[in-house]
């Protein structure tokens, strides 16, 4: 059964853009416009437009090209992208988040060791910047945004495209159900603990040592002490 929860503004905008692409018959590579053009056309705020574009990117609907001549373009929806879109379209049944957590835990070692085999110096620099943002996060939303961005970047490095697509799709389900810390003191302690765990994970990937990655993944999966 589909969820009766109303769509957020970002979800509504993403659905509108996707439907317009279909109605206009735009082929892969066709230009859609820039973020600013989408903001002006829709009347939504920049954060809402950015979130809508992120949703469209994660669903494999659009590509984001930075720089001069960049903008939003229709993505080539190959089999891996179609798989990701299917997973992201799963109805939010009561067990969906638990299923996503279980699936992610099984894929974590595969994805992280794949990233360790194929990481470049540029990849390592990017991972270190992202994990640093986790340690600098001033509040819970900023911390979780940095956390998911780090794991998405690790998945991008993994050469197993199918595993990467499935792994990334689980992040959306988990992020949507992640609780928020009400106590700033508790958040600070948790942030510092999980930041250290993720620093170790990044450095293990940078080392390229599969045993070090396995140890870091095990530490990452361990619940924080009570």
C-alpha positions in Angstrom: 0.0 0.0 0.0 1.3 3.4 -0.9 1.9 6.0 1.8 -0.8 8.6 2.4 1.7 11.1 3.6 1.6 14.4 1.6 4.5 15.1 -0.7 7.0 17.7 0.5 7.6 20.7 -1.7 10.9 19.2 -2.9 9.2 15.9 -3.8 6.4 17.8 -5.5 8.9 19.8 -7.6 10.9 16.6 -8.4 7.7 14.8 -9.6 6.8 17.9 -11.7 10.2 18.0 -13.4 10.2 14.3 -14.1 6.7 14.4 -15.6 7.7 17.4 -17.8 10.7 15.5 -19.1 8.3 12.6 -20.0 5.7 14.9 -21.6 8.3 16.8 -23.6 9.9 13.5 -24.7 13.4 14.7 -23.8 16.1 12.3 -24.6 19.2 11.5 -22.6 21.6 14.5 -22.7 18.9 17.1 -23.3 19.3 20.3 -21.3 16.7 21.0 -18.7 18.0 24.3 -17.4 20.0 25.7 -14.5 19.2 25.7 -10.8 18.4 29.4 -10.9 16.1 28.9 -13.9 14.3 26.1 -12.0 14.0 28.3 -9.0 12.5 31.2 -11.0 10.1 28.9 -12.9 8.8 27.1 -9.8 8.8 29.9 -7.3 10.4 27.7 -4.6 13.3 28.6 -2.4 16.9 27.6 -3.2 17.0 24.9 -0.5 13.8 23.4 -1.9 15.1 23.4 -5.4 18.4 21.9 -4.3 16.7 19.1 -2.5 14.4 18.4 -5.5 17.5 18.2 -7.8 19.2 15.9 -5.3 16.1 13.6 -5.4 16.1 13.6 -9.2 19.8 12.9 -9.3 19.5 10.0 -6.9 16.6 8.6 -9.0 18.8 8.7 -12.0 16.6 11.2 -13.8 19.0 14.1 -14.2 22.7 14.8 -14.4 24.3 17.8 -12.8 27.1 19.4 -14.7 29.0 22.2 -12.9 30.8 25.1 -14.5 30.3 27.2 -17.6 27.7 25.7 -19.8 26.6 23.4 -17.0 23.2 22.9 -15.5 20.7 20.0 -15.4 20.6 17.4 -18.1 18.4 14.4 -18.7 20.3 11.3 -17.6 20.9 8.1 -19.6 18.8 5.7 -17.5 20.7 2.4 -18.0 19.9 -0.8 -16.2 21.7 0.2 -13.0 20.0 3.5 -12.8 16.6 1.9 -13.4 17.3 -0.5 -10.6 18.1 2.4 -8.2 14.9 4.2 -9.3 12.9 1.0 -8.6 14.4 0.7 -5.1 13.7 4.4 -4.3 10.1 3.9 -5.5 9.4 1.1 -3.0 6.4 2.0 -0.8 7.3 2.9 2.8 6.0 -0.3 4.4 6.7 -0.7 8.1 9.6 -2.9 7.4 11.2 -0.8 4.7 13.7 1.0 6.9 14.7 -2.2 8.7 15.2 -3.9 5.3 17.3 -1.0 4.2 19.5 -1.1 7.3 20.0 -4.9 6.9 20.8 -4.6 3.2 23.3 -1.7 3.8 25.1 -3.6 6.5 25.6 -6.6 4.1 26.9 -4.3 1.4 29.1 -2.0 3.5 32.2 -4.2 3.4 31.8 -4.9 -0.3 31.4 -1.2 -1.1 34.2 0.0 1.2 36.7 -2.5 0.1 35.8 -1.8 -3.6 36.5 1.9 -2.9 39.8 1.0 -1.2 40.9 -0.9 -4.3 40.1 1.9 -6.7 40.5 5.2 -4.9 42.5 7.9 -6.4 44.4 10.7 -4.6 41.5 13.0 -5.6 39.0 10.6 -4.1 40.9 10.5 -0.8 41.1 14.2 -0.7 37.3 14.4 -1.2 36.6 11.8 1.5 38.8 13.6 4.0 37.0 16.9 3.3 33.6 15.2 3.8 34.6 13.5 7.0 36.0 16.8 8.3 32.6 18.4 7.7 31.1 15.7 9.9 33.4 16.8 12.8 32.6 20.4 12.2 28.8 20.0 12.1 27.1 22.5 14.4 23.8 20.6 14.6 22.1 17.3 13.8 20.8 18.1 10.3 24.3 19.3 9.2 25.9 16.2 10.7 23.6 13.8 9.0 23.9 15.6 5.6 27.7 15.3 5.9 27.4 11.6 6.9 25.2 10.7 3.9 27.4 12.7 1.6 30.4 10.8 2.7 28.8 7.4 2.2 27.5 8.4 -1.2 31.0 9.5 -2.2 32.4 6.2 -1.0 29.8 4.3 -3.1 30.7 6.4 -6.2 34.3 5.1 -5.9 33.3 1.5 -5.7 33.7 -0.2 -9.1 30.7 -2.6 -8.6 28.1 -0.3 -10.1 25.2 -2.7 -9.1 26.3 -2.8 -5.4 26.9 1.0 -5.4 23.4 1.6 -6.8 21.6 -0.6 -4.3 23.8 0.7 -1.4 23.0 4.3 -2.3 19.3 3.6 -2.5 19.3 2.3 1.0 20.7 5.6 2.3 17.5 7.5 1.3 15.3 5.1 3.3 17.5 5.3 6.4 17.9 9.0 6.3 14.2 9.6 6.1 13.7 7.7 9.3 16.7 8.9 11.3 15.7 10.5 14.6 16.8 14.0 15.6 18.7 14.8 18.8 16.9 17.2 21.1 19.7 17.5 23.6 22.7 19.5 22.2 25.1 17.9 24.8 24.1 14.4 23.7 24.5 15.5 20.0 28.0 16.7 20.6 29.1 13.5 22.3 27.6 11.4 19.6 29.0 13.5 16.8 32.5 13.3 18.2 32.3 9.5 18.6 30.9 8.8 15.1 33.3 11.3 13.6 36.2 9.3 14.9 34.7 6.1 13.6 34.3 7.6 10.1 37.8 9.1 10.1 39.1 5.6 10.7 37.0 4.3 7.9 38.2 7.0 5.5 41.9 6.3 6.4 41.4 2.6 6.0 40.0 3.2 2.5 43.0 5.5 1.8 45.4 2.7 2.9 44.0 0.3 0.4 44.5 -2.5 3.0 41.4 -4.9 3.0 42.0 -6.0 6.5 42.2 -2.5 7.8 39.0 -1.7 5.9 37.3 -4.8 7.4 38.2 -3.7 10.9 37.0 -0.1 10.3 33.7 -1.4 8.9 33.2 -3.6 12.0 33.8 -0.6 14.2 31.4 1.5 12.0 28.7 -1.1 12.5 29.1 -1.3 16.3 26.5 0.6 18.3 27.8 3.5 20.4 28.3 2.7 24.1 25.4 3.5 26.4 
